[in-house]
Amino acid sequence: MHIPDGYLSPVVSIGIGAATLPVWGIATQKVKAILNHRTIPLLAIFAALSFTIMMFNVPVPGGTTAHGVGGTLIAIVLGPWAAVIAVSVALIIQALFFGDGGILAIFANALNMAIILPFVGYAAYRLLAGRAPLLSTRRAVAAGIAAYIGITVAALAVGIELGIQPILFHDAAGKPLYSPYDLNAAIPAMLLAHAFGASIVEGIITFLGVAYLQKRHPAYLTSLRSVYAPGVTEDGEAPARPYWQVLVGVGALAVVVLGAVGLVIGGGDPGRLFGADWSVVNWADVATMLLITAVIAVVAVPLAYLVLPRRLKRVGSAFTMVAVIAPLGLIAPGFAYGEGSTEDVQAAFGYIPKGLHDLSGIFSAPLSGYEIPLPFFSGANGALWHAAVGYQLAGIIGILLVGGLVLLLARLLRGSATADDLPDDTGAGRHVAPGEAAGGVGA
């Protein structure tokens, strides 16, 4: 769903920016209402999770990609305005450091994934959930369906944005100047890739995320003052399970869902969707990659447990485990990152539109394609290791950047808010759920 530079006219990019910038401004004001000692790190965790989910980029005809986002999950927990901030920061980091999405297209990417997606997903969730108890199965199912709807509508918006380019911007001979894919090509490509792929993943992740929070951390969903939940106290504390059970459960879930998706897509080539060429895999390198990931997990997860606040230790460590092992799905033949290239357009149309050619190289990200140079691995035997490890390390760098930046931004916003703007997190008075304060599920 990331649109690279050159596929949108600068006029369209600036016009979308005129709509996106005011939303960012409103979001920074609205999000102050949910910031307290518990929700600040939680916002950073969810932003990093969104970044991780978006690392599974599957190229789609039209110059963009299909992947999950996690925006509806953030909207359900912290409210749609918080989702705007979290996902937007992740998108900006991706564009600046990894070349995932264009610099000129950042307003369009934010509009689609950080604004349309969470607000549509959240509205669908409220409609589907109705007045069901906040810890009911219906709520979790409604969250999954709503996430499916939200990201599919966002994909439709991308298809429209790309599809109108040949109509609005072309030369005297009628050749497109930017995206050459018209509405008849762009909309079906986006909808099919999401409705039968990325939207399903988004729905599963959101359903499982809400179900997990209902079971382990219900306080992030409701104050529980009027909702019956066996074994859960009024403050939202659930009976603790051994720490290792939480990590094993979430880790296994991540392997099954995220790992399987990455292995199936095998690089995103539609012709190899279910038939990746496994003969090219160097299994010794794969085994080494698994070992490296295990070492990273052994270091990263306990570190997250040590540095996070007490209320967030278990959930934060679990999400860290997901973030570490998620890229393992990309060790299949081919690696599912990066948008469509100008070479793809050349192959499909026999030429590269002038505007696309001129703008496609306007900015070069330092870690373009999530690749970190590893010169000591070279040749065919080292190719898989080079790409997999580089992708893994780049992903960890991105996760830290996104989480740290959101954490800093949230602390700055809270510092600029008056005491009256903040929810009471001292224990006195009514306990305000994070989602309730910003239009979330507690409302």
Secondary structure, 3 states (H helix, E strand, C coil): CCCCCCCCCHHHHHHHHHHHHHHHHHHHHHHHHHCCCCHHHHHHHHHHHHHHHCCCCEEECCCEEECCCCHHHHHHHHCHHHHHHHHHHHHHHHHHHHCCCCCCCHHHHHHHHHHHHHHHHHHHHHHHHCCCCCCCHHHHHHHHHHHHHHHHHHHHHHHHHHHCHHHHCECCCCCECCCCCCHHHHHHHHHHHHHHHHHHHHHHHHHHHHHHHHHHCHHHCCCCCCCCCCCCCCCCCCCCCCHHHHHHHHHHHHHHHHHHHHHHHCCCCHHHCCCCCHHHCCHHHHHHHHHHHHHHHHHHHHHHHHHCCHHHHHHHHHHHHHHHHHHHHHHCCCCCCCCCCHHHHHHHHCCCCHHHHHHCCCCCCCCHHHCCCCCCCCCHHHHHHHHHHHHHHHHHHHHHHHHHHHHHHHHHHHHHCCHHHCCCCCCCCCCCCHHHHCCCCCC
